[in-house]
Amino acid sequence: MAKVKLLRVTEEGINLVAESARVSGVPLAQSTREIIDLITDNDYSSALEHIYFTFDVTGISVALSRELLEHRIASHTARSTRYMEEKGFGYYVPEELERKGNDETAEIYSDAMKDANEAYTKLRELGVAREQARYVLPLALHTHYVVTMNVRSLINFFMLRLCVRASPEIRELAMRMYKICLEEYADIFSKIWCRGFTLGVCPENEVRPIECPFKKILPKKRDIKDAFEEQARRIIEKELKTF
């Protein structure tokens, strides 16, 4: 199970964002709360980049760390299998296998982890360097991760990874990170969840699973776009002719 600890967060971030927004032209008469509402409701989010969170994350797999790297506007530091010893490593067990208990599939999985550990240990005992022996390590290997993200990037992360279609492990991580962010800056993050909730329309369209809690109340992006696309296309063609 992933564990997330907040290492550092920008203090007085709401005031910092508001002051930054005023520099860009937001009326001085608007209160700090009004500015935050304006920014989040209208996605004027560049000013949110002034708030940073740094998380210490343990108990996640190497596979998940690869997914985290897809969020490139962030600072990433991970445990090195080149310099750190991995004998007797811990590993991630998918929820589906945990639910099934000690049946054949769970046994196959645990045997694969045991074999990988034995192979790694034997190679090290034979004098093979860590940077060479590590190639037998599985993607399930637990890693230690430190990531720093600004609020704008975190919003993008949560919109994608809180969706029920996200892979279970990264959705669990996103949930834990979101709870921390919500506690620190509720004025911002209370308006954020998956893309469907945040945008008011779901871009997952027909692939939304039955488990989606918003399936019956959020319209599909495809349906909304179909309603105006032909007329909008004519407008776009007209606009293009002006250039």
C-alpha positions in Angstrom: 0.0 0.0 0.0 1.3 3.4 -0.9 2.2 5.8 1.8 2.4 9.5 1.2 4.0 12.1 3.5 4.0 15.9 2.8 7.6 17.1 3.0 7.0 20.7 2.1 4.4 23.1 0.8 4.4 26.7 -0.2 3.2 28.8 2.7 0.7 31.6 2.3 0.1 30.3 -1.2 -3.4 31.7 -1.6 -2.1 35.2 -1.1 0.8 34.6 -3.3 -1.4 33.4 -6.1 -3.8 36.4 -5.7 -0.9 38.9 -5.8 0.5 37.2 -8.9 -2.9 37.4 -10.6 -3.2 41.1 -9.8 0.1 41.7 -11.5 -1.3 40.0 -14.6 -4.3 42.4 -14.7 -6.9 41.0 -12.3 -8.7 44.1 -10.8 -7.2 45.2 -7.5 -10.7 45.6 -6.0 -11.3 41.8 -6.2 -10.8 40.0 -2.9 -8.4 37.1 -2.6 -11.2 34.6 -2.5 -12.8 36.1 -5.6 -9.5 35.8 -7.4 -9.1 32.2 -6.5 -12.7 31.4 -7.6 -12.0 33.3 -10.9 -8.8 31.4 -11.6 -10.2 27.9 -10.8 -13.6 28.4 -12.4 -12.2 29.8 -15.6 -9.0 27.7 -15.7 -6.7 30.8 -15.6 -4.3 28.6 -13.9 -0.8 29.9 -14.6 -0.8 31.8 -11.3 -1.3 28.5 -9.5 2.2 27.4 -10.5 3.6 29.6 -7.6 2.4 27.0 -5.1 4.5 23.9 -4.8 4.0 20.6 -2.9 6.8 18.1 -2.2 5.7 14.5 -1.4 7.6 11.6 0.0 6.1 8.4 -1.4 6.9 4.8 -0.4 5.3 1.4 -1.1 4.7 2.1 -4.8 6.0 -0.1 -7.7 8.5 0.7 -10.3 5.7 0.4 -12.8 3.8 3.2 -11.1 6.9 5.4 -11.0 7.1 5.1 -14.8 3.5 6.4 -15.0 4.5 9.3 -12.7 7.2 10.3 -15.2 4.4 11.0 -17.7 3.7 14.0 -15.6 6.8 15.9 -16.8 6.2 19.3 -15.3 7.4 18.1 -11.9 10.7 17.2 -10.2 11.3 13.5 -9.8 13.7 11.6 -7.5 13.6 7.8 -7.2 15.4 5.1 -5.2 18.3 3.9 -7.4 18.6 0.2 -8.2 22.1 1.0 -9.4 23.4 2.1 -6.0 20.9 0.5 -3.5 20.8 -3.2 -2.6 17.6 -4.9 -3.4 18.0 -8.3 -1.8 14.7 -9.4 -0.1 12.8 -6.6 -1.9 9.2 -5.7 -1.2 6.7 -5.6 -4.0 3.3 -4.5 -5.1 0.4 -7.0 -5.2 -2.5 -6.0 -7.5 -5.8 -5.7 -5.7 -7.3 -8.4 -7.9 -4.8 -11.0 -6.7 -5.2 -9.9 -3.0 -9.0 -10.4 -3.3 -8.6 -13.9 -4.7 -6.4 -15.0 -1.8 -4.3 -18.1 -2.0 -5.6 -19.4 -5.3 -3.5 -20.4 -8.3 -3.1 -16.9 -9.7 -1.8 -15.5 -6.5 0.6 -18.4 -6.1 2.0 -17.8 -9.7 2.5 -14.1 -8.9 4.3 -14.7 -5.5 6.4 -17.5 -7.1 7.5 -15.0 -9.8 8.6 -12.5 -7.2 10.4 -15.2 -5.2 12.3 -16.3 -8.3 13.3 -12.8 -9.2 14.6 -12.2 -5.7 16.5 -15.5 -5.7 18.0 -14.7 -9.1 19.1 -11.2 -8.0 20.5 -12.5 -4.7 22.5 -15.2 -6.4 23.9 -12.8 -9.0 25.1 -10.5 -6.3 26.7 -13.4 -4.4 28.5 -14.3 -7.5 30.0 -10.8 -7.7 27.7 -9.3 -10.3 27.4 -5.5 -9.9 24.1 -4.1 -8.7 23.7 -2.2 -12.0 23.9 -5.5 -13.9 22.0 -7.7 -11.5 19.1 -5.2 -11.3 17.8 -6.3 -14.8 16.2 -9.3 -13.2 14.1 -7.2 -10.8 10.4 -7.0 -11.6 8.2 -3.9 -12.3 6.4 -4.8 -9.1 9.5 -3.9 -7.1 8.8 -1.4 -4.4 10.5 2.0 -4.8 10.9 5.1 -2.8 10.0 8.3 -4.6 10.1 12.1 -3.9 8.1 14.3 -6.3 7.6 18.0 -6.3 4.7 19.5 -8.3 3.1 22.9 -8.6 -0.7 23.2 -8.2 -1.4 23.6 -11.9 0.4 20.2 -12.6 -1.3 18.6 -9.6 -4.7 19.6 -11.0 -3.9 17.9 -14.3 -2.6 14.9 -12.4 -5.8 14.6 -10.3 -8.1 15.1 -13.3 -6.5 12.2 -15.0 -5.6 9.8 -12.2 -8.7 10.2 -10.0 -10.8 8.8 -12.9 -12.1 5.3 -12.2 -10.4 4.2 -15.4 -7.0 5.1 -14.1 -4.8 2.1 -13.1 -5.7 1.1 -9.5 -2.3 1.7 -8.0 -1.9 5.2 -9.3 -5.5 6.0 -8.5 -4.8 5.0 -4.9 -1.7 7.2 -4.9 -3.7 10.1 -6.3 -6.3 9.7 -3.7 -3.7 10.0 -0.9 -2.0 13.0 -2.5 -5.4 14.7 -3.1 -6.4 14.4 0.6 -3.2 16.1 1.6 -3.7 18.9 -1.0 -7.4 19.3 0.0 -6.3 19.8 3.6 -3.7 22.3 2.8 -5.6 24.4 0.1 -9.3 23.5 0.2 -10.2 26.7 -1.6 -8.5 25.4 -4.7 -8.8 21.6 -4.6 -12.4 21.4 -3.4 -13.3 22.4 -7.0 -11.1 19.6 -8.5 -11.6 15.9 -9.0 -11.6 13.8 -12.2 -11.9 15.5 -15.6 -15.7 14.9 -15.7 -16.3 16.6 -12.4 -13.8 19.4 -13.0 -15.0 20.2 -16.5 -18.7 19.3 -16.1 -18.5 17.0 -19.1 -16.8 13.6 -19.3 -14.3 13.1 -22.2 -14.2 9.4 -21.5 -17.5 9.1 -23.5 -18.7 5.5 -24.1 -15.8 3.8 -22.3 -17.0 5.1 -18.9 -17.4 1.9 -16.7 -20.5 1.3 -14.6 -18.3 2.0 -11.5 -18.1 5.7 -12.5 -20.1 7.5 -9.7 -20.9 10.4 -12.2 -22.1 8.3 -15.1 -25.8 9.1 -14.7 -25.3 12.8 -14.0 -22.5 14.0 -16.2 -23.0 14.3 -20.0 -20.5 12.8 -22.4 -18.2 15.1 -24.3 -19.1 13.4 -27.6 -22.9 14.1 -27.1 -22.3 17.8 -26.3 -19.9 18.2 -29.2 -22.3 16.4 -31.6 -25.0 19.0 -30.8 -23.1 21.9 -32.2 -20.2 20.5 -34.2 -21.6 21.0 -37.7 -22.6 24.6 -37.0 -19.3 25.3 -35.2 -17.3 23.8 -38.1 -18.9 26.3 -40.5 -17.9 29.1 -38.1 -14.3 27.8 -38.1 -14.2 27.7 -41.9 -15.4 31.3 -42.0 -12.7 32.3 -39.5 -10.0 30.6 -41.5 -11.0 32.6 -44.6 -10.1 35.8 -42.8 -6.4 34.8 -42.7 
